[in-house]
Structure formats: structure tokens, C-alpha cells
Amino acid sequence: MITFYPGPSKVYPQVAQYAQEAVQQGIVSLNHRSRGFMDIVQETLRLLHEKLDIPADYHIAFISSATEGWEIVAQSLTVATSLHPHSGAFGKKWMEYAHRIKPMIEPGLADVLCVVQNETSNGTQVRMETLAEFRHGFTGLIAVDAVSSMGGIRLDWTLADVWIASVQKCLGLPAGLGLLIYSPAALKKAEIISDRQYYNSLLFIHENIGKFQTQYTPNGLGIYLLMRVLQQVPPIEEVDRLIKQRAEDWYTFIASGQAASAEQDLHLLIQNPALRSDTVIAVEGSAERIAAIKAAALAQGITLGNGYGDWKNTTFRIANFPAIDEEEIKTLKDFLLTNGF
Ligand SMILES: *Cc1c(COP(=O)(O)O)cnc(C)c1O
């Protein structure tokens, strides 16, 4: 079975061996305040800085999911309210959660701008040039959800103060671990706000990660697997080149199929190339056609990503994540070619 689901997604095959190691070597049973465990945390943070090219003065902490990260931004980093320009289901969901904590008031009073860099629901992305414009035009903190792009493409970390991710997308790992990356300016604001009301208040998180610990028992297996996968993956510049090349190939492939098929019954959901995601490709068609192609793929051992939110029945999605290999991509392209593309 091969999967192109954009999360949870294909895990690196080596994860099976790493998980076995973690059990056999007793890593999963280590106390999370023991030296052995803290060493793993320290090394994982070092590797994140190195492999993803995260600036030395940006802090990294472990959280349980990206959704938790949204809540931390609202609780610990927002004074008045937050702005959420969005184009899809994840951006909308983030806005709804955030505004339950810090309700929308006068937009001019907003002190945090929340942006989903890669909108997994419809395969769009906010490019770094656009983020740079936001950075230039907004004086408050900028928080970015990069859940389905971090580890796949190069991000300009300095363009935001908070970056949120989960490991089950571009990092090729099982779900249940999130990353919160925050700038010195974000930390300074957290200190001014001084939220210490919740178990996951940013200041508690920060105090603990400073000792390579977490305020609750963390997903130790997830952290260990992340460390092992980071040891294995190339630097982000290299991954970025590969993913962008594959994205270009996918878009060309689908666009030429769309031109060739008389009925043009399957086409790219996102018409504007500038908005297209590098890591999630959405293909649109009638509900019948989409259901039929997903079923035919499944019968051949290929899982396509379902549509999401407003596009649930009229699209399928193809993850373009680094753990997916060339052979699998070829299998899917061959399948599509023999199924009316
Ligand atoms: C998957 C996803 C999330 C949710 O991640 P969790 O780990 O389930 O909290 C949030 N935002 C985007 C853009 C996603 O793709």
C-alpha cells in the first residue's frame, strides 16, 4: 500500500527500525527528567536548528500538536485580538479557536497576525515574498502555521515570530508531536503579558525547554524518532530543491492531462500558479469522477488524499512530502495515465 495522504502521511520506512531501537534500548521508558532523556531533547533541538536552518536565537519547544500551538499563540502572545487572513479550512479553524479565547474586536487593535503558510485543505501557499510584505506592513507579532510545509521547503524564519508545525506531514513521522518555534521578540512579549494561567503557558514551556524538559510527560518516542529522522535527512536547501522540482513536475503532469482529456473532467483546483502549494496538490473534478478515481486507486494499492472542508467531495489531494520516493510517484503517474488523464 502506498499513500499520498497529506497527513497523517507516509512515514520514512526507517521509522520501523528506529521505533524498535527505542523500545529495545529502553528509551521509551526513560524518565523525562533523566540525563539520558534530556540529552535526546538537546540533540533533537540542535538537529532542528542545523537541518532546518533555524536561527540560533529562535527557541524551539515541543508541544503535542499544531492545534495546541494555535491556542498558545492566543493565550500567551495575544493582548487584544488576532487577525487571520485565510483562504481555507485550517486558517478558518485557527481563527475560530483564537477568537474564542481573544474575541474579535476592532481589527485595528489586533496585535498578532496569524497566517497559514501552506493551506493543506486546498493546496495553496503564502510565499515568502508575501510574508515579507506582511512583515513590512504589520507592527505586531506574526505567527505562521507551517504544518504541511516545514521540513519540505525552505522558510525564511525571520519573517515571523512564531512558527508552528506537526511532525506527521513533511517530517515523515507518526502524529502526536508538535513544534513551536519562537523569536526573541515573541518571548519578550510573553514576558510582558506574563500569562501563567495554563499548563501550556508559553513561559512554563520556555522555562522547561531551557532545561531540555517539558512541563508534562512528553511524547518521548516521538522526540526520539524525530531525532533519528533528522540525522538521516539532508539539509533543507537540498530538500527544498527536490520538493520544488517534484511540485513543478506534478503541476506540469496534471496540467497536460487536463489539456489532453477531451472532457477536461479533472483539473488543478488552483488556477493561479503563484498560489499553488509545493507540498500539497489539489485536483478537482465532479463528485462522481473524484469518488471513482479514489476507489480505482485504492484497488491498486494507492491511497489518494480525500478532499477537505468545502472541497471534500470534489477534489483529491496528492502529498508531495519528502518521505515519498520516486518509485511511488511513478506508480501514481502511471495509474493516472491509465485512468483517463
Ligand atoms: C494538519 C494541519 C493542522 C493540524 O495539525 P495537528 O497536529 O492535528 O494539530 C493545522 N494546520 C495545518 C495547515 C495542517 O495541515
The ligand as an SDF file (V2000), in Angstrom:
LIG
                    3D

 15 15  0  0  0  0  0  0  0  0999 V2000
   -2.6250   19.0830    9.7620 C   0  0  0  0  0  0  0  0  0  0  0  0
   -2.7250   20.5490    9.9510 C   0  0  0  0  0  0  0  0  0  0  0  0
   -3.0160   21.1240   11.1990 C   0  0  0  0  0  0  0  0  0  0  0  0
   -3.3610   20.3110   12.3970 C   0  0  0  0  0  0  0  0  0  0  0  0
   -2.2710   19.6530   12.9360 O   0  0  0  0  0  0  0  0  0  0  0  0
   -2.4700   18.8020   14.2860 P   0  0  0  0  0  0  0  0  0  0  0  0
   -1.1690   18.1590   14.5250 O   0  0  0  0  0  0  0  0  0  0  0  0
   -3.5950   17.8480   14.0070 O   0  0  0  0  0  0  0  0  0  0  0  0
   -2.8820   19.7570   15.3500 O   0  0  0  0  0  0  0  0  0  0  0  0
   -3.0290   22.5080   11.2970 C   0  0  0  0  0  0  0  0  0  0  0  0
   -2.7600   23.2850   10.2490 N   0  0  0  0  0  0  0  0  0  0  0  0
   -2.4850   22.7720    9.0260 C   0  0  0  0  0  0  0  0  0  0  0  0
   -2.2030   23.6950    7.8830 C   0  0  0  0  0  0  0  0  0  0  0  0
   -2.4590   21.3910    8.8430 C   0  0  0  0  0  0  0  0  0  0  0  0
   -2.1670   20.8760    7.6350 O   0  0  0  0  0  0  0  0  0  0  0  0
  1  2  1  0
  2  3  1  0
  2 14  2  0
  3  4  1  0
  3 10  2  0
  4  5  1  0
  5  6  1  0
  6  7  2  0
  6  8  1  0
  6  9  1  0
 10 11  1  0
 11 12  2  0
 12 13  1  0
 12 14  1  0
 14 15  1  0
M  END
$$$$
